[in-house]
Amino acid sequence: MYKDAEIGLWLLLGMLVQLALSLGYHRDPQNFSHISPFASEMRRRVWAAIVQMDLRLSSQMGLPRLLKSQQSDTSEPRNLLDSDFDETSVELPPPRPETEVTPVLYGLAKIRIDSIGSLITDLVADTREHQLLEIMHLDEKLHEAEALLPPIFRWQPLSQSLMISPQIVLHRLALQLSVQRLAISLHRRYLSVPYATEERYDHSRNACVRAAIKILEFQQSVHEETQPDGLLYPVRWLLSSLMQSTFLLGMSVLCYYVQLVKSTRNVPLDHDKIFDLLRNTYPIWLRLSAVSHDAQKAVEHLSLVLGLRHRQVDTPLANKEEAALSSTPNGKSAWDAHQGNLICPSNTSIANFVSPEGIAGFSRMFDTDLMAWDTPGSSLSENMFSTDWLLDS
């Protein structure tokens, strides 16, 4: 099950960032002759992981990132196996081609996206006005970064990925979610009412809605493929609150867009496609609502948009594990998507899912991402980049 985000991780990140700065990890080791090649490369790996954590956790909290690009000159790590160098190495070997998968390659792929993502995050957090030309320039750079991903991490339909490692497929999915999240962050301003009828903002509105649609399509795929017979079932434990908040982002954008169309003329709406996606995502959030307050808010707002009727029951949310399992077949609530009726089993908890926070609760979900530096490798990578810190609260 997904877990909700907690601010404690972000507070701990602040301590980690200050410790790294005090130890000089933000300066490239080539500036210091006393640091060995082995230690230099390991410091680069650690710094890259910290920068990625900062971008993701700060975004998930809806706050500016702690580290700025101009504060560091540390080079990115090389695409090397742990066996390629050790403490006795006099110099580092040249990096392996990106067609060779190493424990570091996924982190390098994320650096491709994060190099633009950091610029987008800074722009979103900036209080100054930015011209549409600047937005379009970053949009172009984002698509260029996606095209430069290592071949193994470029997206392919799941139907063409049956012979690919489940973890590689999940990494591809994570990178795609990062791209779509950043596209929404970049263009979402022009989805609001003041820009809704101006033709020159059509590209931004369409980009925002297309990204949200893709996110919900990915959510449906993840839900299906993490079932016992699914492609992602062996790596289902890698799913985190960061992925959940990205799905919340896509859902909230489409819900907002539906309301925008109702209140504004001349705004196109692919009614059937969007409503089908919202109907399909509803039972997923409903099942998660037994253990997640964020999912409860998703259920609440989807209910309003889809005009659903609920039969509330009295099972307390505190009994999370028991409530998560329904008495219906396969542990799922029964829901008629076409009639809009929800039939909850007696031991499913939705009694408390109405939150007083309202739509404002989604604001901090608008910038999220998933996992970093989590490809298993040899002992060195497992110790330094283990999957224990997948940012799941």
LOPA-596178 format. One record per residue (C-alpha): residue in one letter; z, x, y. Coordinates in nm, 4 decimals. Example, Ala and Ser with C-alpha at 12.3 -4.5 7.8 and 13.67 -1.06 7.14 Angstrom:
<marvos>
resn, up, east, north
A, 0.7800, 1.2300, -0.4500
S, 0.7140, 1.3670, -0.1060
</marvos>
This chain:
<marvos>
resn, up, east, north
M, 0.0000, 0.0000, 0.0000
Y, -0.0627, 0.1053, 0.3568
K, 0.2336, 0.1715, 0.5811
D, 0.2687, 0.1024, 0.9496
A, 0.2628, 0.3883, 1.1970
E, 0.5927, 0.5234, 1.3279
I, 0.6535, 0.7139, 1.6482
G, 0.8778, 0.9611, 1.4652
L, 0.5791, 1.1562, 1.3335
W, 0.4402, 1.1924, 1.6838
L, 0.7777, 1.3177, 1.8098
L, 0.7918, 1.5736, 1.5294
L, 0.4397, 1.6787, 1.6172
G, 0.5612, 1.7625, 1.9678
M, 0.8144, 2.0031, 1.8210
L, 0.5509, 2.1558, 1.5922
V, 0.3103, 2.2061, 1.8838
Q, 0.5749, 2.3814, 2.0933
L, 0.6696, 2.6086, 1.8036
A, 0.3038, 2.7001, 1.7439
L, 0.2519, 2.7766, 2.1129
S, 0.5653, 2.9913, 2.1258
L, 0.4366, 3.1910, 1.8273
G, 0.0973, 3.2458, 1.9879
Y, -0.1119, 3.0443, 1.7451
H, -0.3192, 2.9147, 2.0386
R, -0.4576, 3.2658, 2.1013
D, -0.7161, 3.4086, 1.8662
P, -0.5683, 3.6915, 1.6548
Q, -0.8498, 3.9276, 1.7543
N, -0.6617, 3.9637, 2.0831
F, -0.3797, 4.1369, 1.8955
S, -0.4551, 4.4527, 1.6997
H, -0.1341, 4.4421, 1.4955
I, -0.2271, 4.1178, 1.3128
S, -0.3981, 4.1800, 0.9792
P, -0.7279, 4.0088, 0.8836
F, -0.5450, 3.8016, 0.6229
A, -0.2781, 3.6829, 0.8662
S, -0.5436, 3.6200, 1.1306
E, -0.7387, 3.3841, 0.9095
M, -0.4281, 3.1984, 0.7951
R, -0.3183, 3.1535, 1.1568
R, -0.6598, 3.0078, 1.2393
R, -0.6251, 2.7594, 0.9546
V, -0.2775, 2.6562, 1.0657
W, -0.3859, 2.6134, 1.4283
A, -0.6874, 2.4037, 1.3270
A, -0.4594, 2.1745, 1.1264
I, -0.2183, 2.1359, 1.4199
V, -0.4991, 2.0519, 1.6635
Q, -0.6318, 1.7877, 1.4252
M, -0.2876, 1.6356, 1.3761
D, -0.2400, 1.6221, 1.7521
L, -0.5682, 1.4373, 1.8065
R, -0.5007, 1.1809, 1.5348
L, -0.1340, 1.1077, 1.5919
S, -0.1676, 1.0944, 1.9699
S, -0.4609, 0.8583, 1.9345
Q, -0.2714, 0.6388, 1.6924
M, 0.0124, 0.6111, 1.9431
G, -0.2392, 0.5316, 2.2191
L, -0.1247, 0.8362, 2.4177
P, -0.3006, 1.1455, 2.5573
R, -0.3151, 1.4404, 2.3211
L, -0.0671, 1.7206, 2.3725
L, -0.3105, 2.0130, 2.3456
K, -0.6079, 2.0688, 2.5734
S, -0.9172, 2.2705, 2.4854
Q, -0.8751, 2.5112, 2.7757
Q, -0.5312, 2.6108, 2.6504
S, -0.6627, 2.7827, 2.3388
D, -0.9249, 3.0384, 2.2398
T, -0.8482, 3.0455, 1.8668
S, -1.1687, 3.0529, 1.6624
E, -1.2288, 2.8056, 1.3827
P, -1.1542, 2.9277, 1.0290
R, -1.4281, 3.0637, 0.8083
N, -1.5655, 2.8789, 0.5084
L, -1.4006, 3.1029, 0.2501
L, -1.2322, 3.0616, -0.0846
D, -0.8771, 3.1879, -0.1061
S, -0.9962, 3.4422, -0.3614
D, -1.2388, 3.5908, -0.1051
F, -0.9621, 3.7747, 0.0816
D, -0.5970, 3.8692, 0.0471
E, -0.3189, 4.0694, 0.2148
T, -0.4944, 4.3979, 0.1353
S, -0.8298, 4.3026, 0.2945
V, -0.9415, 4.5459, 0.5650
E, -1.1828, 4.2915, 0.7110
L, -1.2848, 3.9352, 0.6398
P, -1.6040, 3.8687, 0.4428
P, -1.8783, 3.6643, 0.6086
P, -1.8361, 3.2880, 0.5700
R, -1.9943, 3.1152, 0.2746
P, -2.2823, 2.8752, 0.3480
E, -2.1810, 2.5161, 0.4084
T, -2.3594, 2.4149, 0.0900
E, -2.0659, 2.5726, -0.0968
V, -1.7584, 2.3497, -0.1084
T, -1.4343, 2.5334, -0.0389
P, -1.0819, 2.4084, 0.0421
V, -1.1623, 2.4686, 0.4090
L, -1.4987, 2.2928, 0.4321
Y, -1.3630, 1.9433, 0.4947
G, -1.1475, 2.0750, 0.7778
L, -1.4545, 2.2419, 0.9269
A, -1.6435, 1.9134, 0.9001
K, -1.3685, 1.7420, 1.0941
I, -1.3869, 2.0126, 1.3601
R, -1.7516, 1.9117, 1.4163
I, -1.6432, 1.5573, 1.4982
D, -1.3203, 1.6540, 1.6739
S, -1.4988, 1.8846, 1.9158
I, -1.6564, 1.5728, 2.0671
G, -1.3642, 1.3473, 1.9816
S, -1.1325, 1.5533, 2.2000
L, -1.3683, 1.5090, 2.4965
I, -1.3879, 1.1355, 2.4344
T, -1.0106, 1.1073, 2.3986
D, -0.9569, 1.2952, 2.7257
L, -1.2104, 1.0742, 2.9027
V, -1.0408, 0.7577, 2.7763
A, -0.7014, 0.8837, 2.8936
D, -0.8371, 0.9876, 3.2346
T, -0.7418, 0.7571, 3.5210
R, -1.0521, 0.8504, 3.7190
E, -1.3770, 0.6573, 3.7172
H, -1.6549, 0.7918, 3.4948
Q, -2.0231, 0.7167, 3.5339
L, -2.2301, 0.5506, 3.2623
L, -2.4484, 0.8636, 3.2472
E, -2.1478, 1.0668, 3.1323
I, -2.0660, 0.8066, 2.8680
M, -2.4215, 0.8189, 2.7348
H, -2.4150, 1.1997, 2.7273
L, -2.1038, 1.1975, 2.5075
D, -2.2577, 0.9280, 2.2899
E, -2.5545, 1.1557, 2.2270
K, -2.3258, 1.4497, 2.1508
L, -2.1284, 1.2382, 1.9032
H, -2.4413, 1.1534, 1.7059
E, -2.5493, 1.5176, 1.7131
A, -2.2116, 1.6202, 1.5722
E, -2.2478, 1.3650, 1.2939
A, -2.5905, 1.5045, 1.2082
L, -2.4463, 1.8575, 1.1856
L, -2.1912, 1.7705, 0.9183
P, -2.2099, 1.9832, 0.6025
P, -2.4532, 1.8228, 0.3552
I, -2.1810, 1.7311, 0.1039
F, -1.9962, 1.5246, 0.3668
R, -2.2918, 1.3293, 0.5051
W, -2.2656, 0.9615, 0.4308
Q, -2.4522, 0.8096, 0.1394
P, -2.4188, 0.4546, 0.0047
L, -2.1568, 0.4216, -0.2668
S, -2.4278, 0.3126, -0.5085
Q, -2.5729, 0.6648, -0.4742
S, -2.2360, 0.8390, -0.5076
L, -2.1372, 0.7549, -0.8643
M, -2.1585, 1.1191, -0.9735
I, -1.9692, 1.2504, -0.6684
S, -1.6011, 1.3375, -0.6763
P, -1.3853, 1.0437, -0.5523
Q, -1.2134, 1.2733, -0.3045
I, -1.5467, 1.3823, -0.1565
V, -1.6463, 1.0158, -0.1219
L, -1.3177, 0.9412, 0.0535
H, -1.3739, 1.2358, 0.2873
R, -1.7201, 1.1026, 0.3715
L, -1.5644, 0.7669, 0.4446
A, -1.2972, 0.9257, 0.6647
L, -1.5579, 1.1092, 0.8704
Q, -1.7616, 0.7914, 0.9150
L, -1.4550, 0.6013, 1.0281
S, -1.3860, 0.8792, 1.2785
V, -1.7364, 0.8485, 1.4219
Q, -1.7181, 0.4692, 1.4510
R, -1.3703, 0.4802, 1.6054
L, -1.4847, 0.7295, 1.8657
A, -1.7918, 0.5200, 1.9438
I, -1.5673, 0.2218, 2.0160
S, -1.3312, 0.4315, 2.2265
L, -1.6241, 0.5610, 2.4289
H, -1.7972, 0.2281, 2.4921
R, -1.5232, -0.0343, 2.4757
R, -1.4790, -0.0547, 2.8512
Y, -1.8224, -0.2129, 2.8854
L, -1.7319, -0.4840, 2.6374
S, -1.5001, -0.6439, 2.8938
V, -1.5803, -0.9450, 3.1115
P, -1.6782, -0.7614, 3.4342
Y, -1.9668, -0.5878, 3.2532
A, -2.0592, -0.8616, 3.0066
T, -2.3660, -0.9949, 3.1863
E, -2.5077, -0.6695, 3.3246
E, -2.8138, -0.5581, 3.1314
R, -2.7613, -0.1848, 3.1891
Y, -2.4472, -0.1986, 2.9767
D, -2.6208, -0.3598, 2.6795
H, -2.6364, -0.0336, 2.4857
S, -2.2613, 0.0230, 2.5175
R, -2.1767, -0.3341, 2.4185
N, -2.4077, -0.3173, 2.1183
A, -2.2758, 0.0255, 2.0152
C, -1.9199, -0.1034, 2.0290
V, -1.9928, -0.4138, 1.8215
R, -2.2073, -0.2222, 1.5693
A, -1.9269, 0.0278, 1.5177
A, -1.6747, -0.2514, 1.4623
I, -1.9060, -0.4167, 1.2104
K, -1.9426, -0.0904, 1.0194
I, -1.5658, -0.0420, 1.0145
L, -1.5099, -0.3833, 0.8551
E, -1.7886, -0.3163, 0.6059
F, -1.6120, 0.0070, 0.5128
Q, -1.2840, -0.1816, 0.4806
Q, -1.4405, -0.4198, 0.2326
S, -1.5831, -0.1267, 0.0355
V, -1.2482, 0.0515, 0.0302
H, -1.0746, -0.2647, -0.0865
E, -1.3221, -0.3109, -0.3713
E, -1.3418, 0.0543, -0.4751
T, -0.9629, 0.1088, -0.4873
Q, -0.9253, -0.1541, -0.7583
P, -0.8513, -0.0192, -1.1111
D, -1.2201, 0.0035, -1.2032
G, -1.3353, 0.1272, -0.8617
L, -1.4771, 0.4609, -0.7546
L, -1.1836, 0.5387, -0.5217
Y, -0.9054, 0.4262, -0.7536
P, -0.8056, 0.7859, -0.8522
V, -0.7524, 0.8784, -0.4828
R, -0.6074, 0.5497, -0.3575
W, -0.2790, 0.7272, -0.2766
L, -0.4606, 0.9216, -0.0021
L, -0.5106, 0.6053, 0.2049
S, -0.2846, 0.6098, 0.5085
S, -0.1657, 0.4128, 0.8065
L, -0.4348, 0.5925, 1.0059
M, -0.7045, 0.4212, 0.8033
Q, -0.5287, 0.0864, 0.8410
S, -0.5165, 0.1176, 1.2186
T, -0.8892, 0.1984, 1.2264
F, -0.9554, -0.1208, 1.0342
L, -0.7351, -0.3042, 1.2833
L, -0.9469, -0.1595, 1.5615
G, -1.2690, -0.2920, 1.4118
M, -1.1161, -0.6346, 1.3505
S, -0.9680, -0.6613, 1.7005
V, -1.2977, -0.5646, 1.8664
L, -1.4858, -0.8365, 1.6782
C, -1.2149, -1.0938, 1.7515
Y, -1.2326, -1.0031, 2.1198
Y, -1.6118, -1.0198, 2.1149
V, -1.6054, -1.3688, 1.9660
Q, -1.3746, -1.4825, 2.2459
L, -1.5927, -1.3052, 2.5029
V, -1.8994, -1.4954, 2.3869
K, -1.7135, -1.8238, 2.4205
S, -1.6186, -1.7513, 2.7809
T, -1.9366, -1.5746, 2.9000
R, -2.2949, -1.6873, 2.8943
N, -2.5953, -1.4735, 2.8013
V, -2.3976, -1.2538, 2.5603
P, -2.5676, -1.2429, 2.2174
L, -2.3652, -1.3012, 1.9027
D, -2.4654, -1.2496, 1.5401
H, -2.2462, -1.5445, 1.4519
D, -2.2934, -1.5571, 1.0750
K, -2.2552, -1.1850, 1.0116
I, -1.9457, -1.1402, 1.2297
F, -1.7684, -1.4478, 1.0989
D, -1.8485, -1.3540, 0.7392
L, -1.6896, -1.0134, 0.7977
L, -1.3812, -1.1674, 0.9567
R, -1.3475, -1.4166, 0.6719
N, -1.3824, -1.1391, 0.4146
T, -1.1197, -0.9212, 0.5807
Y, -0.8690, -1.2046, 0.6116
P, -0.7428, -1.2066, 0.2489
I, -0.7106, -0.8265, 0.2605
W, -0.4771, -0.8456, 0.5607
L, -0.2993, -1.1440, 0.4094
R, -0.2057, -0.9480, 0.0999
L, -0.0915, -0.6495, 0.3081
S, 0.1166, -0.8751, 0.5329
A, 0.3885, -0.8784, 0.2677
V, 0.4654, -0.5117, 0.3442
S, 0.3137, -0.4441, 0.6872
H, 0.4018, -0.5873, 1.0282
D, 0.0662, -0.4664, 1.1621
A, -0.1070, -0.6664, 0.8899
Q, 0.0979, -0.9699, 0.9890
K, -0.0375, -0.9436, 1.3423
A, -0.3881, -0.9140, 1.2014
V, -0.3355, -1.2313, 0.9997
E, -0.2054, -1.4105, 1.3076
H, -0.5032, -1.3281, 1.5266
L, -0.7603, -1.3846, 1.2542
S, -0.6047, -1.7258, 1.1963
L, -0.6600, -1.8143, 1.5608
V, -1.0202, -1.6934, 1.5668
L, -1.1152, -1.8520, 1.2343
G, -0.9149, -2.1705, 1.2936
L, -0.7155, -2.1403, 0.9729
R, -0.4218, -2.3555, 0.8660
H, -0.1203, -2.2047, 0.6905
R, 0.1400, -2.3379, 0.4557
Q, 0.4338, -2.1175, 0.5383
V, 0.6997, -2.0367, 0.2811
D, 1.0512, -1.9028, 0.3037
T, 1.0375, -1.5747, 0.1117
P, 1.1992, -1.3077, 0.3352
L, 0.9862, -1.0109, 0.4345
A, 1.2721, -0.7763, 0.3438
N, 1.1939, -0.8212, -0.0249
K, 0.8699, -0.6287, 0.0210
E, 0.7948, -0.5078, -0.3288
E, 0.8485, -0.8463, -0.4886
A, 0.6606, -1.0300, -0.2160
A, 0.3664, -0.7935, -0.2499
L, 0.2978, -0.9306, -0.5974
S, 0.1682, -1.2854, -0.6071
S, 0.1994, -1.5270, -0.8943
T, -0.1727, -1.5989, -0.8759
P, -0.4166, -1.4043, -1.0995
N, -0.4542, -1.0374, -1.0023
G, -0.1692, -1.0738, -0.7530
K, -0.3883, -1.2329, -0.4829
S, -0.3282, -1.5343, -0.2634
A, -0.5677, -1.8215, -0.3059
W, -0.7772, -1.8846, 0.0043
D, -1.0758, -2.1047, 0.0612
A, -1.2848, -1.9072, 0.3084
H, -1.5240, -2.1920, 0.3801
Q, -1.2677, -2.4696, 0.4207
G, -1.0213, -2.2481, 0.6077
N, -0.7236, -2.3445, 0.3918
L, -0.4617, -2.0970, 0.2795
I, -0.2702, -2.1695, -0.0391
C, 0.0153, -1.9235, -0.0747
P, 0.2076, -1.8739, -0.3995
S, 0.5782, -1.9360, -0.3846
N, 0.6776, -1.5688, -0.3811
T, 0.4338, -1.4512, -0.1100
S, 0.5944, -1.3764, 0.2238
I, 0.4134, -1.4892, 0.5366
A, 0.6960, -1.6840, 0.6961
N, 0.7628, -1.4192, 0.9568
F, 0.4130, -1.2987, 1.0314
V, 0.3871, -1.4507, 1.3803
S, 0.4719, -1.1714, 1.6233
P, 0.5820, -1.2240, 1.9852
E, 0.3881, -0.9116, 2.0846
G, 0.0581, -1.0995, 2.0784
I, -0.2733, -0.9289, 2.1270
A, -0.1053, -0.6441, 2.3156
G, 0.0120, -0.5152, 1.9817
F, -0.3401, -0.3992, 1.9102
S, -0.3704, -0.1780, 2.2172
R, -0.2181, 0.1294, 2.0587
M, -0.4410, 0.0901, 1.7529
F, -0.7603, 0.1590, 1.9456
D, -0.7750, 0.5313, 1.8737
T, -0.7114, 0.6311, 1.5163
D, -0.8359, 0.8489, 1.2391
L, -0.7588, 0.9726, 0.8925
M, -0.6468, 1.2776, 0.6994
A, -0.7068, 1.6425, 0.7766
W, -0.7237, 1.9656, 0.5776
D, -0.6382, 1.7906, 0.2538
T, -0.8957, 1.9249, 0.0081
P, -0.7080, 2.0728, -0.2850
G, -0.7794, 2.4368, -0.3475
S, -0.6024, 2.7362, -0.4936
S, -0.2346, 2.8128, -0.4417
L, -0.2729, 2.9434, -0.0845
S, -0.4420, 2.6261, 0.0376
E, -0.2111, 2.4017, -0.1590
N, 0.0931, 2.5604, 0.0000
M, -0.0382, 2.5581, 0.3548
F, -0.2551, 2.2470, 0.3527
S, -0.0971, 2.0275, 0.0891
T, -0.1597, 1.6524, 0.0924
D, 0.2095, 1.5827, 0.1578
W, 0.1466, 1.5533, 0.5326
L, -0.1387, 1.3023, 0.5315
L, 0.0215, 1.1461, 0.8405
D, 0.1241, 0.8421, 0.6412
S, 0.4440, 0.7098, 0.7960
</marvos>
